[in-house]
Amino acid sequence: MKKAAKSKFTSGQEHVSHLEQYINSMEKLSVNCHSNGETEVGSAFCRLADFSKEFLSPMKNLVSFISTKTKKPKVLLNPTLNLTLTSS
């Protein structure tokens, strides 16, 4: 099970990285279109990049959530001998 979670985390990181590259490309394309006088096309690419940024934020949260859930919890004893669980 842990291997499956690690592979999901790794593929999630790669997906987020590719989305960031995609957003950068859309922003560059938007700037190029604006400089060539194609303002409508440029603004469409800009809106697409903005939409993708909104999609990217939950993806990053999901990947970090998977990361925290794959770590093994540590059992610590506090002075009153109550057991508390913490994740590392």
KOLTIZA-436170 format. One line per field, with one value per atom (N, C-alpha, C, O): residue number from 1; atom name; x, y, z. Coordinates in Angstrom, 1 decimal. Example, Ala and Ser with C-alpha at 12.3 -4.5 7.8 and 13.67 -1.06 7.14 Angstrom:
BEGIN
seq (1_1_1_1_2_2_2_2)
atom (N_CA_C_O_N_CA_C_O)
X (13.2_12.3_13.2_14.2_12.8_13.7_12.9_13.4)
Y (-5.7_-4.5_-3.3_-3.3_-2.2_-1.1_0.0_1.1)
Z (7.8_7.8_7.8_8.5_7.1_7.1_7.9_8.0)
***
This chain:
BEGIN
seq (1_1_1_1_2_2_2_2_3_3_3_3_4_4_4_4_5_5_5_5_6_6_6_6_7_7_7_7_8_8_8_8_9_9_9_9_10_10_10_10_11_11_11_11_12_12_12_12_13_13_13_13_14_14_14_14_15_15_15_15_16_16_16_16_17_17_17_17_18_18_18_18_19_19_19_19_20_20_20_20_21_21_21_21_22_22_22_22_23_23_23_23_24_24_24_24_25_25_25_25_26_26_26_26_27_27_27_27_28_28_28_28_29_29_29_29_30_30_30_30_31_31_31_31_32_32_32_32_33_33_33_33_34_34_34_34_35_35_35_35_36_36_36_36_37_37_37_37_38_38_38_38_39_39_39_39_40_40_40_40_41_41_41_41_42_42_42_42_43_43_43_43_44_44_44_44_45_45_45_45_46_46_46_46_47_47_47_47_48_48_48_48_49_49_49_49_50_50_50_50_51_51_51_51_52_52_52_52_53_53_53_53_54_54_54_54_55_55_55_55_56_56_56_56_57_57_57_57_58_58_58_58_59_59_59_59_60_60_60_60_61_61_61_61_62_62_62_62_63_63_63_63_64_64_64_64_65_65_65_65_66_66_66_66_67_67_67_67_68_68_68_68_69_69_69_69_70_70_70_70_71_71_71_71_72_72_72_72_73_73_73_73_74_74_74_74_75_75_75_75_76_76_76_76_77_77_77_77_78_78_78_78_79_79_79_79_80_80_80_80_81_81_81_81_82_82_82_82_83_83_83_83_84_84_84_84_85_85_85_85_86_86_86_86_87_87_87_87_88_88_88_88)
atom (N_CA_C_O_N_CA_C_O_N_CA_C_O_N_CA_C_O_N_CA_C_O_N_CA_C_O_N_CA_C_O_N_CA_C_O_N_CA_C_O_N_CA_C_O_N_CA_C_O_N_CA_C_O_N_CA_C_O_N_CA_C_O_N_CA_C_O_N_CA_C_O_N_CA_C_O_N_CA_C_O_N_CA_C_O_N_CA_C_O_N_CA_C_O_N_CA_C_O_N_CA_C_O_N_CA_C_O_N_CA_C_O_N_CA_C_O_N_CA_C_O_N_CA_C_O_N_CA_C_O_N_CA_C_O_N_CA_C_O_N_CA_C_O_N_CA_C_O_N_CA_C_O_N_CA_C_O_N_CA_C_O_N_CA_C_O_N_CA_C_O_N_CA_C_O_N_CA_C_O_N_CA_C_O_N_CA_C_O_N_CA_C_O_N_CA_C_O_N_CA_C_O_N_CA_C_O_N_CA_C_O_N_CA_C_O_N_CA_C_O_N_CA_C_O_N_CA_C_O_N_CA_C_O_N_CA_C_O_N_CA_C_O_N_CA_C_O_N_CA_C_O_N_CA_C_O_N_CA_C_O_N_CA_C_O_N_CA_C_O_N_CA_C_O_N_CA_C_O_N_CA_C_O_N_CA_C_O_N_CA_C_O_N_CA_C_O_N_CA_C_O_N_CA_C_O_N_CA_C_O_N_CA_C_O_N_CA_C_O_N_CA_C_O_N_CA_C_O_N_CA_C_O_N_CA_C_O_N_CA_C_O_N_CA_C_O_N_CA_C_O_N_CA_C_O_N_CA_C_O_N_CA_C_O_N_CA_C_O_N_CA_C_O_N_CA_C_O_N_CA_C_O_N_CA_C_O_N_CA_C_O_N_CA_C_O)
X (0.8_0.0_0.9_0.5_2.0_2.8_3.5_3.6_3.8_4.4_3.4_3.8_2.2_1.1_1.0_0.8_1.0_0.8_2.0_1.9_3.2_4.4_4.4_4.8_3.9_3.9_2.8_3.0_1.7_0.7_1.3_1.0_2.0_2.6_3.6_3.6_4.5_5.4_4.8_5.1_3.8_3.1_2.3_2.2_1.8_1.1_2.1_1.8_3.3_4.3_4.7_4.8_4.8_5.1_4.0_4.2_2.7_1.6_1.5_1.3_1.8_1.8_2.9_2.7_4.1_5.2_4.8_5.1_4.2_3.8_2.7_2.7_1.8_0.8_1.5_1.1_2.5_3.2_3.9_3.9_4.5_5.1_4.1_4.3_2.9_1.8_1.3_1.1_1.2_0.8_1.8_1.4_3.1_4.1_4.0_4.2_3.8_3.7_2.5_2.5_1.4_0.2_0.4_-0.1_1.1_1.4_2.3_2.1_3.3_4.2_3.5_3.7_2.6_1.8_0.9_0.7_0.4_-0.5_0.3_-0.2_1.5_2.3_2.7_2.6_3.0_3.4_2.2_2.4_1.0_-0.2_-0.5_-0.8_-0.4_-0.6_0.4_0.0_1.6_2.7_2.5_2.9_1.8_1.6_0.3_-0.1_-0.4_-1.7_-2.9_-4.0_-2.8_-3.9_-4.4_-4.2_-5.0_-5.4_-6.5_-6.4_-7.4_-8.5_-7.9_-8.2_-7.0_-6.4_-5.5_-5.5_-4.7_-3.9_-4.6_-4.2_-5.8_-6.5_-7.2_-7.4_-7.5_-8.0_-7.0_-7.3_-5.7_-4.7_-4.4_-4.1_-4.5_-4.3_-5.4_-5.1_-6.7_-7.7_-7.6_-7.8_-7.1_-6.8_-5.7_-5.8_-4.7_-3.6_-4.2_-3.8_-5.0_-5.6_-6.5_-6.4_-7.3_-8.1_-7.2_-7.5_-6.2_-5.3_-4.6_-4.3_-4.3_-3.7_-4.7_-4.3_-6.0_-7.0_-7.1_-7.4_-6.9_-6.9_-5.7_-5.7_-4.6_-3.3_-3.2_-2.7_-3.8_-3.8_-4.4_-3.8_-5.6_-6.1_-5.3_-5.2_-4.7_-3.8_-2.6_-2.2_-2.0_-0.9_-1.3_-0.5_-2.5_-2.9_-3.2_-2.9_-3.7_-4.0_-2.7_-2.6_-1.7_-0.4_0.3_0.9_0.2_0.8_0.1_0.7_-1.3_-2.1_-1.6_-1.5_-1.4_-1.0_0.4_0.7_1.2_2.6_2.5_3.2_1.6_1.5_0.9_1.2_0.0_-0.6_0.3_0.0_1.3_2.2_3.3_3.9_3.5_4.5_4.0_2.8_4.9_4.6_4.4_5.3_3.3_3.2_4.1_4.4_4.6_5.4_4.6_3.7_4.8_4.1_5.1_6.2_4.6_5.4_4.7_3.5_5.5_5.0_5.2_6.3_4.1_4.3_4.4_4.2_4.8_5.1_3.9_4.2_2.7_1.6_1.2_0.2_2.1_1.9_0.8_0.3_0.3_-0.8_-0.1_1.0_-0.6_0.0_-0.6_-1.8_0.3_-0.2_0.5_1.6_-0.3_0.2_0.6_-0.1_1.8_2.2_2.7_3.3_2.5_3.1_4.4_4.5_5.3_6.6_6.8_7.8)
Y (-1.2_0.0_1.3_2.2_1.2_2.4_2.7_3.8_1.6_1.8_2.5_3.4_2.1_2.7_4.2_5.0_4.5_5.9_6.7_7.9_6.2_6.9_7.1_8.2_6.1_6.3_7.3_8.1_7.4_8.4_9.8_10.8_9.9_11.2_11.6_12.8_10.7_11.0_11.5_12.5_10.7_11.1_12.4_13.2_12.7_13.9_15.1_16.2_14.9_16.0_16.2_17.4_15.2_15.4_16.1_16.9_15.7_16.4_17.9_18.7_18.2_19.6_20.4_21.5_19.7_20.3_20.6_21.7_19.6_19.8_20.9_21.7_21.0_22.1_23.4_24.4_23.6_24.8_25.2_26.4_24.2_24.5_24.9_25.8_24.3_24.6_26.0_26.8_26.4_27.8_28.8_29.8_28.5_29.4_29.6_30.7_28.5_28.6_29.4_30.2_29.2_30.0_31.5_32.3_31.8_33.2_33.8_35.0_33.1_33.5_33.7_34.7_32.8_32.8_34.1_34.7_34.3_35.5_36.8_37.7_36.9_38.1_38.2_39.3_37.1_37.1_37.6_38.4_37.1_37.5_39.0_39.7_39.4_40.9_41.7_42.8_41.3_42.1_42.1_43.0_41.0_40.9_41.6_41.6_42.2_42.9_42.0_42.5_40.8_39.9_39.9_38.9_41.0_41.1_40.2_39.7_39.8_38.9_37.5_36.8_37.0_35.7_35.8_34.8_36.8_37.0_37.0_36.4_37.7_37.7_36.3_36.0_35.6_34.2_33.3_32.5_33.4_32.6_33.0_32.2_34.3_34.8_34.3_33.8_34.3_33.7_32.2_31.7_31.5_30.1_29.8_28.9_30.7_30.5_30.8_30.1_31.8_32.1_31.0_30.6_30.4_29.2_28.1_27.4_27.8_26.7_27.0_26.0_28.2_28.5_28.2_27.7_28.5_28.1_26.6_26.1_25.9_24.4_23.9_22.8_24.6_24.1_24.1_23.2_25.1_25.2_24.0_23.4_23.5_22.3_21.1_20.2_21.0_19.9_19.8_18.7_21.0_21.0_20.6_19.9_21.0_20.6_19.1_18.5_18.6_17.1_16.3_15.3_16.8_16.1_16.2_15.2_17.3_17.5_16.6_16.1_16.5_15.7_14.2_13.5_13.8_12.4_12.2_11.1_13.2_13.1_13.0_12.2_13.7_13.6_12.3_11.9_11.8_10.5_9.3_8.2_9.4_8.2_8.1_7.1_9.2_9.1_8.3_8.3_7.6_6.7_7.6_8.4_7.3_8.1_7.6_6.4_8.5_8.1_8.1_9.0_7.2_7.1_7.7_7.2_8.7_9.4_9.2_9.2_9.1_9.1_10.4_11.0_11.0_12.3_12.0_10.8_13.0_12.7_12.1_11.4_12.2_11.6_10.2_9.7_9.7_8.4_8.2_7.1_9.3_9.2_9.0_9.7_8.2_8.0_9.1_9.4_9.7_10.7_10.3_9.8_10.4_10.1_11.4_12.4_11.4_12.5_12.0_10.9_12.7_12.3_13.0_14.2_12.3_12.9_13.1_13.7)
Z (0.0_0.0_0.0_-0.7_0.7_0.8_-0.5_-0.9_-1.3_-2.6_-3.5_-4.3_-3.4_-4.3_-3.9_-4.8_-2.7_-2.3_-2.7_-3.1_-2.6_-3.1_-4.6_-5.0_-5.3_-6.8_-7.2_-8.1_-6.4_-6.7_-6.3_-7.1_-5.3_-4.9_-6.0_-6.3_-6.4_-7.5_-8.8_-9.4_-9.2_-10.4_-10.2_-11.2_-9.0_-8.7_-8.8_-9.4_-8.3_-8.4_-9.9_-10.2_-10.7_-12.1_-12.8_-13.6_-12.4_-13.0_-12.7_-13.6_-11.5_-11.1_-11.8_-12.2_-11.9_-12.7_-14.1_-14.6_-14.7_-16.1_-16.3_-17.2_-15.3_-15.3_-15.2_-15.8_-14.3_-14.2_-15.5_-15.9_-16.2_-17.5_-18.5_-19.3_-18.5_-19.4_-19.1_-20.1_-17.9_-17.6_-18.0_-18.6_-17.8_-18.3_-19.9_-20.4_-20.6_-22.0_-22.4_-23.4_-21.7_-22.1_-21.8_-22.6_-20.8_-20.5_-21.5_-22.0_-22.0_-23.0_-24.3_-25.0_-24.6_-25.9_-25.8_-26.8_-24.7_-24.5_-24.8_-25.4_-24.2_-24.4_-25.9_-26.4_-26.5_-28.0_-28.8_-29.7_-28.5_-29.3_-29.1_-30.0_-27.8_-27.6_-28.3_-28.9_-28.4_-29.1_-30.6_-31.3_-31.1_-32.5_-32.9_-34.1_-32.0_-32.3_-32.2_-32.6_-31.8_-31.7_-30.3_-29.5_-29.9_-28.5_-28.0_-26.9_-28.9_-28.5_-28.2_-27.2_-29.1_-28.9_-27.7_-26.9_-27.5_-26.3_-25.0_-24.1_-25.0_-23.8_-23.5_-22.3_-24.6_-24.4_-23.7_-22.8_-24.2_-23.6_-22.2_-21.3_-21.9_-20.6_-19.6_-18.5_-20.1_-19.3_-19.1_-18.0_-20.1_-20.0_-18.9_-18.2_-18.9_-17.9_-16.5_-15.6_-16.4_-15.1_-14.6_-13.4_-15.5_-15.1_-14.7_-13.7_-15.4_-15.0_-13.7_-13.0_-13.4_-12.1_-10.9_-9.9_-11.2_-10.2_-10.0_-8.9_-11.1_-11.0_-10.3_-9.7_-10.5_-10.0_-8.4_-7.8_-7.8_-6.4_-5.6_-4.7_-6.0_-5.3_-5.7_-4.8_-6.8_-7.2_-6.3_-5.8_-6.0_-5.1_-3.7_-3.0_-3.2_-1.9_-1.8_-0.8_-2.9_-2.9_-2.9_-2.2_-3.6_-3.6_-2.3_-1.8_-1.6_-0.3_0.7_1.7_0.6_1.5_1.3_2.3_0.1_-0.1_0.6_1.1_0.5_1.1_2.6_3.2_3.2_4.7_5.2_6.3_4.3_4.7_4.5_5.1_3.8_3.5_4.6_4.7_5.4_6.4_7.6_8.0_8.2_9.4_10.6_10.9_11.4_12.6_13.7_13.8_14.5_15.7_16.9_17.1_17.8_19.1_20.1_20.3_20.8_21.8_23.2_23.3_24.2_25.6_26.2_26.2_26.7_27.4_28.9_29.3_29.7_31.1_31.9_32.9_31.5_32.2_31.8_32.1_30.9_30.4_29.4_29.2_28.9_27.8_26.5_26.3_25.6_24.3_23.4_23.4_22.6_21.6_20.3_20.3_19.2_17.9_17.2_17.2_16.6_15.8_14.5_14.4_13.4_12.1_11.9_12.2_11.3_11.0_9.5_9.1)
***
